[in-house]
Amino acid sequence: DARGEIICEWHHVDGSAIYKFYLEALPKAGYTLLPGAQEVPPPDYQGPLGLGFKTGSAQGAVTIASGDLTIQYLPHQ
């Protein structure tokens, strides 16, 4: 139980590649993407990206901004 805290942080990542990975991997792993998921941006895109996901009553988010990746898990409500 992560109690809603950030569970992973990586710095200096390829945001486009990481976003593409999670955009494909989360649904394959049984997670539902929340509204707002978008197509993979071009490799030189520098803006923030985010994917909300859920399974059952648990949810979380993958956020990429300025080359930093954060994954947060929110415990069951």
N, C-alpha and C positions, 0 to 999 in steps of 0.2 A: 504494500500500500504506500504509494508515493505521496499521499496527502496533498495532491495538487501542486507539488513542487516540480521544478525543472529536473528531469532525470538524465538528460544528456546535453552536452554542449561541445561543439567542435568549432574551431576557428580556421579561417583561410581555406574554405571549401569551394569547390566548383558548384555554385548555386544551381545552375541549369541542370547539370548532371544529377545532383542530389535530388532536386525536385522531380525530375523524370523518374528516378529510381522509386521514390516513395509514391508517386502518382500511379505507378504500375504495381508496386509491391503490396501496398496496403489493401486494395480490393482482393488481390490474389490470396492474401492471408486472412480474408474473412471480415475485413473492416469496411464500413460504409464511409465514403467521403461525404463530408457535409457540403451544402451548397456553397459555391464560390470557388471550387477547384477549377483550374484553368489549364489550357494547353501549355506545353513546355515552352518557356521563353527562349529566345536566341542565346547562344553562349555568352555574349558580351553584355547581357542584361544585368543591370546593377540594382534595380529596385527590389523592394521587399517581396517575398513570396510566402504564402502560407497555405497549409492544407489542414483542415479540421477533419477528424475521423472519429468514428464511434463503433462500438460493438456492444450489443446489449445496452445496459445503462451506463457503461464506462465510455469516456471520450477523452480526446487529447488533441494535440496540435503539433505539426512540424512547421517551424518558422525559419526562413532563411533571409538574412538581411546583412548587407555589407560583407559578404563572405563568411558569415557566422551562422551555424546551424544550431537550433535549439529544439529539443523534443520535450514536450510536457504531457504528463498523464494526469487526468483528473479522475479520482476514484469514483466508484459506483455511487450514484445519488440515492 
